[in-house]
Amino acid sequence: MSNRLKEVGERIRQARKTAGINQEKLAELLDISTSYVSDIENGKTNIGLEIFMRITEVLQVSADWLLMTDTPTVSIIHNNEISSLISSCSNEEIKAIKNIIKELNTLTKSINKG
């Protein structure tokens, strides 16, 4: 099972729950079986383009967000999500996050050199 399929499936699950619908309702809206929805959300199956497009329409999410590939548009999505998360943090939490990011950057540079 591909990690990418699992990641996409998890984002589909997240979008479904945000939309307030269960797997049975999503299956009905997509005209597929509930077990197929489960397999998609668990990353157990490849998704055909037609089903993928219907998922984006039914759940009202962008394909970029579901796929989260390494593109400028996805970077903007990540930045917006981070900004949204940080906006609800206290100053102390923001300082802690900043320190974590600095440490992560230092560690990543160290690993890449070695």
N, C-alpha and C positions, 0 to 999 in steps of 0.2 A: 504494500500500500504506500503510495507516494505521500511524502510530507506536504507537498503542495496541495494535493487533493484534500488532505485532512484540514489544512488551513482554510481553503476555500469553503469546505463543508462547514467548518466552525463559524465562518463569517455568515454563511447562509442561515445557520441555526440562530445566530445572534440577530440577524435582520428579521427572521421570522418571529422571534420572541418579541422584538421591539415593535413589530407590527401587531402583536397581540393575537397571533393565530397559532393553532396547533398543527402538528404534522398532517393530520387527517384533512384539515381545511386547505392547507397548502397543496396537498396531493389533489384534492378536488379542483382547486383553481387551476392547477397545471395539467389536469387530466392525465395523471399518472398514479401509480399505486403508492400507498403509504409506506410500504417497505422500500420502494425506490427512493422516496424522500429520505428515509432513514439511512439508506446506503450512501446517498449523496452527502448528507450531513456528517456521516462518520468517515467520509473519504474512502469508501469501499468501491466506488465505481466512477468511471469517467462520465462526464456530463456532455451530452450532445449539444451542439450550438443552439438548436431550436429550443431545447429545454432551458439552457442557460439564459437565453434572451428572455424567455417567458418569466424566469425567476426574477430577473432584474426589473421587469415590468410589474409583476405582481407585488413584489416586496418594495418597489420604488427605491432601489439602490443602484448605484452605478456599477458597471462592469469593472471599472478601474478599482473601485473599493473592494469588490469581491475577489478580484485576482491579485491585487496588491503587488504587481510586478514592479521592477525597478525602472520607473519612468518619471519624468518631471511632474506629471499630473498626480501620481501617487505620492510623491514627496510633498506636494501641496496638501493632499488629504492627511498625511501623517502630521504635518505641521499644524493643520487646523485641529486635529484631534488632541495634539499635545497642548496647544493653546487653550482649548476648551477644558482640558483636565487641570491645567495650571491655574486657570481663572478662579477655580473654587478652592485653591490652596491658600493657607496662611503664609505670611512672610517667612516664618521658620521652615515650613514645608518646602517652599520655593528654594530657600538656601540649601536645604538638604538635597533636593533634586539636582540643583546646580553642582554640588559637590560630587554627587554620584556620577553625573555626566562627565565631569572633569576626570575622575578616577577611571571611568570606563574608557575614555579617550586615551589616557596614559597607558592603560593596560593593553588596549588594542594596538597602539603604536609599538609597544614593547614586544608584543607577540609577532607583529608583522616584520620587525627587524630580525628576530631570532630565527 
